[in-house]
Amino acid sequence: MVDIGHFGHHRGVIRVDFPAPVELRPRWAAFAATLAGMGPRWARGAYATPTTWHYDDGGGNWADLQLVDGGRAVLVGHDHEYSETYFGHAAEYFGQTPTDLLAGTPQWWSPVITAHLERIDTEGMWVGFIYGFDGRTWNRADYDADDGFTSLNVPFGSDAQCAELINEHLTGAAESPPVDTAAVAALVAAGPAVARATLESVFDGGALDVDAALAAARSFAPRLEGSHPA
């Protein structure tokens, strides 16, 4: 579990302790590869597009990392059980005190997550947390309510957490052999650069799709910056 605690004020917002996107990339890619290998239905739980890394737990809890040029990023998401922040129309809908997740934050954050903000109004897709990475540190608006991110228990907060969740998924997969923990560790370390042989070891003897896993991992490979030039 990642500790998203106060880490001091920085330019009107709260600094939080969380790995930089460059550290998240191999873990997110490794987890996405595992799910893709388990089948198309599972693959919806973690994947990459040119500007977004997506994660959801299949139970309505999710997080999207939006990539921005200059090494920046915005992480947005919600835990429907534990997010106690009521942002936008959620406050009125639930009859709760509103939390402005963008109060005092840099102006470039909002355009990066325009689609998410629009879905609050059009689809009732609630947002519990918004964190921005400026190329050096993660920050968020200053509020006291639990935003639910820690409870989301994301698989990319640490190598150990990622490996643990991959092992759990592989152990529960149909016709899965005993998990090769060394191969899983190698997958987590390599991320988008994982070798086919490593994935074959991870899935050894299981009815899992190595090609789909390899494609999912490769989709997290670094691209030219500038596709989200906020």
N, C-alpha and C positions, 0 to 999 in steps of 0.2 A: 504494500500500500504506500502511495506517495504522500509525503507530508507537505501539504500546501498551507504553510503557516506564515504569519507575518515575518517579514525579513527587512523591515525598515521602510520609510517613506522615500519616494524618488519622484520628484517633479509632480507632486500633487496626487500620486497614486501609490498603491501598496506594492512593494516588491515581494515576489514569492519565489520560493526555492523549487525549481523544476528543471529537468535537463533541457539543454538547447536542442533545437530541431535536428542538428547533426548527430546527436546522440539518440534521439528518438527514431531516426530513419531506419537503422538496421533492425531494431526490435519490432517496429511496426511492420516492416517488410517480412520479417521472419514469421510473425503471427499471421499475417495475410497469406503467406505461402502455405502455412499449415492448414488454414481454413479452406483455401482453394483446392488443396490436395484432397480434402474430405468431400468435396462436391460443390456444385453451383449454389445450392441453398446456403451452405455454410459460408461460401465465398462472399456473400453479401455483408458479412459481419466485419470485414476489414479489407480495404482496397485503396488504390491510389488512382487519381486522375492527374492531368498535368498541373492542376492548381490545388488539389485537395487530397488529404489523407483522411479516410473515414474509418470510424470504429463504432460498432454498437454491439450490445450483448444479447440481442435477440429478444429482450424483454422490455424494450422501450427506452433504454438508457443509451446515450450516444455521445460521441465527440467528433468534431471535424477540425483538422488543422488546415488553415488556409495559408498557402505559401505566398510570400510577397518578395519583390526584388530587394536587393541589398541585404539578404540574409534575415529578413524579418518574417514574422508569421503572426497569425491570430488563431487562438484555440477557442472554440465555442462548443457548447454542449449542454446536456441536462441529465439529471438523474431523477426520474419521476417519483421515486420514493423518498429521497433525502434532500433534494434541492429546496431550500426554504427561502430562496430569493424569488420574488415575483416581479418580473420585468415586462414592461410594455403592457399589453392588454391582459396579461395573466393576472395582474393585481386586481383589476376590475372583475374579471371572470370568477376568481376564487374569493373575492371579497377580502383581500389581504393588503397589508401595507406594501406599497411598491418599493422595489430596489432598483435604482438606476445603475445598471452594470456598465454604463459608459460615462458616468459622471467623472469629469476631470481627466479623462483619458485622451491620448493624442488623436487629432482629427483624422488621421489615416486609418484608424481601426474600422470605423463604421462602413466606409465604402468596400472594404475587403469582405465584409459579411452581409452585404446588402441582401443577398438571396435569403439568408437565414432570418434577417429582420423582417422581410416581406412575408415569410411563411408564418410568422407569429400571427399576423393579421388574416392571412388567406387560408391557413390550414390549422390554426391553433397549435402550432409546433412551439412548445415553450422552450425558452432558453434560460438555463440556470447559472451559467458562468461564461465569462468572456475574459480571456487573458491575451495580452499582447507581448510579443518578443521583439525587442528593438535592435536585435543583432548582438546584444550582450546579456540582457536580463529579461526575465518575465515580470510583468506587472499586471495589476488589476485595479479596478475602482476601489475606493475605500468604503467598505460596508462591513457590518458585523454578522449578518445572517450566514448560516451554513449554505454554501452554494452547491453542495453535493458532489464536487469533483473528487474529493478523497474517497468517498463511498463508491464512486464509479469503479474503482479498482482496475484501472487501465492496465493492459498487458505490456505497455512500453515504458513504464516509469523506471525500471531497472532491468538489468540483464537477468537477475535471479527471478524477478516477478514474471518476466516474459517466458523464461524457460519453464517455470512452474506451470503456467497456464497452458503452454504448448503440450507439456507432458500430460496434463489432465485431459486435454482434448484428444490426444492420441490414444491414451489409455481407454477412453470411452468409445473410440471409433470401432465400428464393426470389423471383425476379422483382423484386428490390430495385434501385432506381435508385441513382446515386451519392448518398452521404449529404450532406444539407444541414447542415453543421456549425454554422452560425449558428442554424438552427432547433432543433437539438439543445441548444445552449447556452441558448436561450430556454426550452425545455422544462425543463431542469434547474433554471433559476432560478425558474420559475413553480410547478412541482410541482402540487399540487392545484388551483391557480388557472389552470392552462394553458388557453389559448383553443383552440377547435376549429381555428381557422386555423393555429395553430402546429403542431398535430398533423398537419394536412393537409400542411403543408410538410415535416415530418419524414418522413412516409410517402408523399410525392408520387410518384405513378406506380407505387407498389408495391401488391401484393395484400395489403394489411394493413387491419385493422379499426379505423377511427378511433373508432367508437362505443364499442367495447370498451375502447380505450385511454383515452378520456375518462372512462368510468365507473370504471376502475381508478384513475386519478389522483384523481378526486373522492372516492374512498373514503378517502383520506388526509386529507381536510379536517378541521380541528380540530373536536372535538365538546365537548359539555359535560363537564367533568371530574366524576369521582365514580363512574364505572362500575367502577373497580377501587380501592375505597377502603381500601387496606391501611394 
